[in-house]
Amino acid sequence: MPFAVIDFETTGLVPERTDRVVEVGIVLADDNWQIEDEWTTLVNPRRDLGPVHIHGINAGDLLDAPEFADIGDHILHLLSGRTVVAHNASFDMRFLHAELLRANYAVLDRPAAVCSMKWAGRTIGAAKLAHCCEAFDIPLADAHAALCDARATAQLMPHLMAMCGNTSDWFDDLQRCATYGWPTALRPVSHVAPVLRGQAVCDPHEWLRAVLQAAWIPGNPEGEAAYLLTLENALLDRSISRSEGRQLLGAAESAGLRPETVDRLHRQYLREVAVEALDDGVVTESERRDLDLVAAVLGFVSHDVEQALQWAAAQTGEPQRNTAFTLRPGDRVVFTGDMARSREQWIATIVAAGLTTGGVAKSTRLVVAADADSLSRKAVKAREYGIPVVSEAAFERIYEGYLRSL
């Protein structure tokens, strides 16, 4: 019987609780271990991504990724009629079982798979995939990428078969896994376009072009104010994440803003930042860097910054809208995801300084996420409420400003 090697990257270790699959890689091979095909995709878990430092997947890459329920039928199509193999099969099959159950497949027992880690431990003593690959000079260029790990396992299996393929235990293991009854598909198998790592090109002006290329009916002052508020929230960390870019596109569309109106609002925002920089009559190096960052994000150049500063200098005595974001004692700050400092450390720190924390409510002032595109429920809820979501590094700067203001 032919084989299918499968590997998952996940948000954590416990699928029976809240951990989910974030990437799947499958390699198909014939009964002589000649590779026939392979397939991989990122998977949107609808939650935070857990240990990003291990799997290396960013939330921005997952915004367009399918959910597991979207690819379940395709995965079953690839696995059915084959002996499934996984390195640390217990781990991968627990996740596969949990994801199939969540997607409403009729699967009673945990799927069966030959565990290459178990057989490697019995034959060569090594258990970790990297150590097994070293033992047999198998390339493992991108460990903890699902397809790379599946490929390496597929290359490892012929070596293990050569060493123990004649034993009764091996034969029994193969038979047990080959006869597992996979659930039937819920619908006709259809093609779902895979989403790969890095496929979401890091284009800082992708959102800007989308807004400026669109054309809607003329807006109104209320719509312009709503767009500016969305822009201010997005630019707290002086960058626009993919999620924030989509929010801005939605705000422009809802407000019916024409491209020339959006350009005017962006220049207005840059001028307001310039007014803040000139508040004491001097633009420091730090303030100039801040202006340059804002300009770059909005697609402007140094000449536009100079014009904004000239405009600001001419507004002496004129009341201006203050766009600076500041925290006040009693403000609620919520943390989500695995950050450099633990959530407990941050909470103890800010509470001691007079801030509060808890769940996300409409009164929440700020959400701090490990990834600005975080898919955690807290981050998603914050965006629905129009609450800014910033990175840990951005919050550190905001928090330092708060301490100075006390």
C-alpha positions as CSV (number, residue, x, y, z in Angstrom):
1,M,0.0,0.0,0.0
2,P,1.3,3.5,-0.7
3,F,2.2,6.0,2.0
4,A,1.2,9.5,3.1
5,V,3.5,11.4,5.5
6,I,1.8,14.2,7.4
7,D,3.1,16.9,9.7
8,F,1.5,19.8,11.5
9,E,2.7,23.0,13.0
10,T,0.5,24.1,15.9
11,T,-0.2,26.9,18.3
12,G,0.7,24.7,21.3
13,L,0.7,21.1,22.6
14,V,-2.9,20.5,23.8
15,P,-5.5,20.1,21.0
16,E,-8.0,18.9,23.5
17,R,-8.2,22.4,24.9
18,T,-7.7,25.4,22.6
19,D,-4.5,24.7,20.6
20,R,-5.0,24.5,16.8
21,V,-3.2,23.6,13.6
22,V,-1.6,26.5,11.8
23,E,0.2,24.6,9.0
24,V,-0.1,21.2,7.4
25,G,2.4,19.4,5.1
26,I,1.7,16.1,3.3
27,V,4.0,14.0,1.1
28,L,2.7,11.1,-0.9
29,A,4.9,8.1,-1.8
30,D,4.4,4.7,-3.4
31,D,5.1,1.5,-1.6
32,N,8.8,1.8,-2.6
33,W,9.0,5.3,-1.1
34,Q,9.2,7.0,-4.5
35,I,7.7,10.5,-4.0
36,E,4.5,11.0,-6.0
37,D,3.2,14.3,-4.8
38,E,3.2,16.8,-2.0
39,W,0.9,19.5,-0.6
40,T,1.0,22.2,2.1
41,T,-0.9,25.2,3.3
42,L,-1.1,27.5,6.2
43,V,-4.3,27.1,8.3
44,N,-6.1,30.0,10.0
45,P,-6.7,28.9,13.6
46,R,-8.9,31.8,14.6
47,R,-6.8,32.4,17.7
48,D,-3.3,33.6,18.6
49,L,-0.4,31.7,17.2
50,G,1.3,30.6,20.3
51,P,5.1,30.0,20.1
52,V,6.0,32.0,17.0
53,H,9.7,31.6,17.8
54,I,9.3,27.9,17.2
55,H,7.1,27.6,14.0
56,G,8.1,31.0,12.6
57,I,4.6,31.8,11.2
58,N,3.3,35.4,11.3
59,A,-0.3,36.2,11.8
60,G,-0.3,38.4,8.6
61,D,0.4,35.3,6.6
62,L,-2.7,33.7,7.9
63,L,-5.3,36.4,7.1
64,D,-6.1,34.7,3.7
65,A,-5.4,31.1,4.8
66,P,-8.2,28.6,4.8
67,E,-9.6,27.2,8.1
68,F,-9.2,23.5,8.7
69,A,-12.9,22.9,7.9
70,D,-12.2,24.3,4.4
71,I,-9.4,21.7,3.7
72,G,-10.6,18.7,5.7
73,D,-12.1,16.9,2.7
74,H,-8.9,17.5,0.7
75,I,-6.8,16.1,3.5
76,L,-8.9,13.0,3.8
77,H,-8.7,12.6,0.0
78,L,-4.9,12.6,0.2
79,L,-4.7,10.2,3.2
80,S,-7.4,7.7,2.2
81,G,-6.1,4.4,0.7
82,R,-2.6,5.0,2.1
83,T,-0.7,4.1,5.2
84,V,-0.2,7.3,7.1
85,V,3.2,8.1,8.7
86,A,4.2,10.9,11.1
87,H,7.2,11.7,13.2
88,N,5.8,11.7,16.8
89,A,2.5,10.3,15.4
90,S,0.7,10.6,18.8
91,F,1.1,14.4,18.6
92,D,0.1,14.8,15.0
93,M,-2.8,12.3,15.2
94,R,-4.2,14.0,18.4
95,F,-4.3,17.3,16.4
96,L,-5.8,15.6,13.3
97,H,-8.5,13.9,15.5
98,A,-9.4,17.2,17.3
99,E,-9.5,19.2,14.1
100,L,-11.7,16.6,12.3
101,L,-14.1,16.6,15.3
102,R,-14.3,20.4,15.3
103,A,-15.1,20.3,11.6
104,N,-18.0,17.8,12.3
105,Y,-16.5,14.7,10.7
106,A,-17.7,11.4,12.0
107,V,-14.5,10.1,13.4
108,L,-14.8,7.9,16.5
109,D,-11.2,6.9,17.2
110,R,-7.9,8.7,17.0
111,P,-6.4,8.2,13.5
112,A,-3.7,5.6,13.2
113,A,-0.2,6.4,11.9
114,V,3.1,4.7,11.8
115,C,5.4,6.6,14.1
116,S,8.9,7.1,12.6
117,M,10.1,8.6,15.9
118,K,9.2,5.4,17.7
119,W,10.9,3.1,15.2
120,A,14.0,5.4,15.0
121,G,14.3,5.2,18.8
122,R,14.2,1.4,18.6
123,T,16.7,1.1,15.8
124,I,19.3,3.9,16.1
125,G,18.5,5.4,19.5
126,A,17.8,8.9,18.1
127,A,14.3,10.2,18.4
128,K,14.2,13.9,17.4
129,L,13.7,14.4,13.7
130,A,16.8,16.6,13.5
131,H,19.0,13.9,15.1
132,C,17.6,11.2,12.8
133,C,18.3,13.3,9.8
134,E,21.9,13.8,11.0
135,A,22.3,10.1,11.4
136,F,21.4,9.4,7.7
137,D,22.6,12.7,6.1
138,I,19.0,13.8,5.3
139,P,18.7,17.5,4.6
140,L,16.5,19.4,7.0
141,A,16.9,23.0,5.9
142,D,13.8,24.5,7.4
143,A,12.9,22.5,10.5
144,H,9.4,23.3,12.0
145,A,8.0,24.0,8.5
146,A,5.4,21.3,8.0
147,L,6.3,20.3,4.5
148,C,10.0,20.3,5.2
149,D,9.5,18.0,8.2
150,A,7.2,15.7,6.1
151,R,9.8,15.5,3.4
152,A,12.5,14.6,5.8
153,T,10.3,11.9,7.4
154,A,9.6,10.5,4.0
155,Q,13.3,10.2,3.4
156,L,13.9,8.7,6.8
157,M,11.3,5.9,6.4
158,P,13.2,3.8,3.8
159,H,16.2,3.6,6.2
160,L,13.9,2.5,9.0
161,M,12.2,-0.1,6.8
162,A,15.6,-1.5,5.8
163,M,16.5,-2.0,9.4
164,C,13.3,-3.4,10.8
165,G,11.0,-4.1,7.9
166,N,11.2,-7.9,8.4
167,T,10.0,-7.9,12.1
168,S,6.5,-8.9,13.1
169,D,6.1,-5.8,15.2
170,W,6.8,-3.7,12.1
171,F,4.3,-5.7,10.0
172,D,1.6,-5.4,12.7
173,D,2.1,-1.7,12.9
174,L,1.8,-1.3,9.2
175,Q,-1.3,-3.4,9.1
176,R,-3.0,-1.5,11.9
177,C,-2.4,1.8,10.2
178,A,-3.2,0.6,6.7
179,T,-6.7,-0.6,7.8
180,Y,-7.8,2.5,9.6
181,G,-11.2,3.6,8.5
182,W,-11.1,7.3,7.5
183,P,-14.4,9.2,7.7
184,T,-16.2,10.1,4.5
185,A,-16.0,13.6,3.0
186,L,-18.7,16.0,4.1
187,R,-19.0,17.4,0.5
188,P,-17.5,16.8,-2.9
189,V,-13.8,17.5,-2.8
190,S,-13.1,20.9,-4.2
191,H,-9.8,22.7,-4.8
192,V,-8.8,25.1,-2.1
193,A,-6.0,27.4,-3.0
194,P,-3.1,26.8,-0.5
195,V,-1.6,29.8,1.3
196,L,2.2,29.5,1.8
197,R,4.7,31.1,4.2
198,G,5.7,34.5,2.9
199,Q,3.1,34.4,0.2
200,A,1.6,37.6,1.7
201,V,4.3,39.8,0.2
202,C,5.6,42.3,2.7
203,D,4.4,45.4,0.9
204,P,4.0,48.3,3.3
205,H,1.8,50.3,0.8
206,E,-0.5,47.5,-0.3
207,W,-3.3,49.0,1.7
208,L,-2.6,52.5,0.5
209,R,-2.8,51.5,-3.2
210,A,-6.1,49.6,-2.5
211,V,-7.6,52.7,-0.9
212,L,-6.4,55.1,-3.6
213,Q,-7.3,52.9,-6.5
214,A,-10.9,52.6,-5.4
215,A,-13.6,55.1,-6.2
216,W,-16.7,55.5,-4.2
217,I,-19.5,58.1,-4.0
218,P,-18.5,61.3,-2.2
219,G,-18.3,61.0,1.5
220,N,-19.2,63.4,4.4
221,P,-17.4,65.0,7.3
222,E,-18.5,62.3,9.7
223,G,-17.0,59.6,7.4
224,E,-13.8,61.6,7.2
225,A,-13.6,61.8,10.9
226,A,-14.2,58.1,11.3
227,Y,-11.4,57.3,8.7
228,L,-9.0,59.7,10.6
229,L,-9.7,57.9,13.9
230,T,-9.0,54.5,12.3
231,L,-5.8,56.0,10.8
232,E,-4.7,57.3,14.2
233,N,-5.3,54.0,15.9
234,A,-3.4,52.2,13.2
235,L,-0.4,54.5,13.3
236,L,0.2,54.3,17.0
237,D,3.2,52.1,16.3
238,R,4.1,54.0,13.2
239,S,3.4,51.1,10.9
240,I,0.3,49.6,9.2
241,S,-0.2,45.8,9.6
242,R,-2.2,43.8,7.1
243,S,-5.1,43.8,9.5
244,E,-5.0,47.6,10.0
245,G,-4.7,48.1,6.2
246,R,-7.9,46.1,5.7
247,Q,-9.6,48.2,8.4
248,L,-8.5,51.4,6.7
249,L,-9.8,50.1,3.4
250,G,-13.1,49.2,5.0
251,A,-13.3,52.6,6.7
252,A,-12.7,54.4,3.4
253,E,-15.3,52.3,1.6
254,S,-17.9,52.8,4.4
255,A,-17.3,56.5,4.4
256,G,-17.3,56.8,0.6
257,L,-14.0,58.5,0.4
258,R,-12.5,59.4,-3.0
259,P,-8.8,59.0,-3.6
260,E,-8.2,62.7,-3.5
261,T,-10.1,62.9,-0.1
262,V,-7.9,60.1,1.3
263,D,-4.8,61.9,0.2
264,R,-6.0,65.1,1.8
265,L,-6.7,63.3,5.1
266,H,-3.3,61.7,5.1
267,R,-1.6,65.1,4.6
268,Q,-3.8,66.5,7.3
269,Y,-2.6,63.7,9.7
270,L,1.0,64.4,8.8
271,R,0.5,68.1,9.4
272,E,-1.0,67.3,12.9
273,V,2.1,65.3,13.8
274,A,4.2,68.2,12.6
275,V,2.3,70.6,14.8
276,E,3.0,68.3,17.8
277,A,6.7,68.2,16.9
278,L,6.8,72.0,16.8
279,D,4.9,72.5,20.0
280,D,8.0,73.7,21.8
281,G,9.5,75.5,18.8
282,V,12.2,72.8,18.2
283,V,12.0,69.6,16.1
284,T,14.4,67.1,17.8
285,E,16.0,64.3,15.9
286,S,13.6,61.9,17.5
287,E,10.6,64.0,16.4
288,R,12.0,64.2,12.9
289,R,12.5,60.4,12.7
290,D,8.9,60.1,13.9
291,L,7.7,62.4,11.1
292,D,9.7,60.6,8.5
293,L,8.2,57.2,9.7
294,V,4.7,58.6,9.4
295,A,5.4,60.0,6.0
296,A,6.9,56.8,4.7
297,V,3.9,54.7,5.9
298,L,1.6,57.1,4.1
299,G,3.6,57.1,0.9
300,F,5.1,60.6,1.3
301,V,8.7,61.7,0.9
302,S,11.0,64.2,2.7
303,H,9.6,67.1,0.7
304,D,6.2,66.4,2.1
305,V,7.5,66.4,5.6
306,E,9.2,69.8,5.0
307,Q,5.9,71.2,3.7
308,A,4.1,69.8,6.7
309,L,6.6,71.5,9.0
310,Q,6.3,74.8,7.1
311,W,2.5,74.6,7.4
312,A,2.8,73.8,11.2
313,A,5.1,76.8,11.7
314,A,2.5,79.1,10.2
315,Q,-0.2,77.9,12.6
316,T,1.2,79.6,15.7
317,G,-1.6,80.4,18.0
318,E,-4.2,78.5,16.0
319,P,-6.0,75.7,18.0
320,Q,-5.1,72.3,16.5
321,R,-6.4,68.8,17.1
322,N,-4.0,66.8,19.2
323,T,-3.4,63.4,17.7
324,A,-0.9,62.2,20.4
325,F,-2.0,59.0,22.1
326,T,-1.5,59.0,25.8
327,L,-2.5,56.7,28.6
328,R,-4.2,58.0,31.8
329,P,-4.3,56.4,35.3
330,G,-7.2,53.9,35.4
331,D,-7.0,53.1,31.6
332,R,-7.5,49.4,30.8
333,V,-4.7,47.8,28.8
334,V,-5.1,44.2,27.7
335,F,-2.4,41.7,26.7
336,T,-2.7,38.8,24.3
337,G,-0.1,36.3,22.9
338,D,3.4,35.2,23.9
339,M,5.6,38.3,24.3
340,A,9.1,38.9,25.4
341,R,7.9,39.7,28.9
342,S,5.3,37.4,30.3
343,R,1.7,38.5,30.6
344,E,2.0,38.2,34.3
345,Q,5.0,40.5,34.4
346,W,3.3,43.1,32.3
347,I,0.1,43.0,34.3
348,A,2.0,43.4,37.6
349,T,4.0,46.3,36.1
350,I,1.1,48.4,34.8
351,V,-1.2,47.8,37.7
352,A,1.6,49.0,40.1
353,A,1.7,52.2,37.9
354,G,-2.0,52.9,38.1
355,L,-3.3,51.2,35.0
356,T,-5.8,48.4,34.9
357,T,-6.3,45.2,32.9
358,G,-8.9,42.4,32.2
359,G,-10.9,41.4,29.3
360,V,-11.6,43.4,26.2
361,A,-14.6,45.8,26.6
362,K,-15.6,48.9,24.8
363,S,-13.9,50.9,27.6
364,T,-10.5,49.2,26.9
365,R,-7.9,51.8,25.9
366,L,-5.4,49.6,24.3
367,V,-4.6,45.9,23.4
368,V,-1.0,44.8,23.3
369,A,-0.4,41.8,21.1
370,A,2.6,39.6,20.3
371,D,1.8,40.2,16.6
372,A,0.0,43.3,15.3
373,D,-2.0,41.0,13.0
374,S,-2.9,38.7,15.9
375,L,-5.9,36.4,15.3
376,S,-6.6,36.0,19.1
377,R,-10.2,36.6,20.2
378,K,-9.0,39.6,22.2
379,A,-7.4,41.2,19.2
380,V,-10.4,40.4,16.9
381,K,-12.8,41.8,19.5
382,A,-10.7,44.9,19.9
383,R,-10.7,45.6,16.1
384,E,-14.5,45.2,16.1
385,Y,-14.7,47.9,18.9
386,G,-12.2,50.2,17.1
387,I,-9.6,49.7,19.9
388,P,-6.0,50.1,18.8
389,V,-3.9,46.9,18.7
390,V,-0.2,47.5,19.0
391,S,3.0,45.5,19.3
392,E,4.9,45.0,22.6
393,A,7.7,47.3,21.4
394,A,5.2,50.0,20.6
395,F,3.6,49.6,24.0
396,E,6.9,50.0,25.7
397,R,7.3,53.4,24.1
398,I,3.7,54.4,25.0
399,Y,4.2,53.1,28.6
400,E,7.4,55.1,29.0
401,G,5.5,58.2,27.9
402,Y,2.8,57.4,30.5
403,L,5.4,57.1,33.3
404,R,6.9,60.5,32.3
405,S,3.5,62.1,32.5
406,L,2.8,61.0,36.1
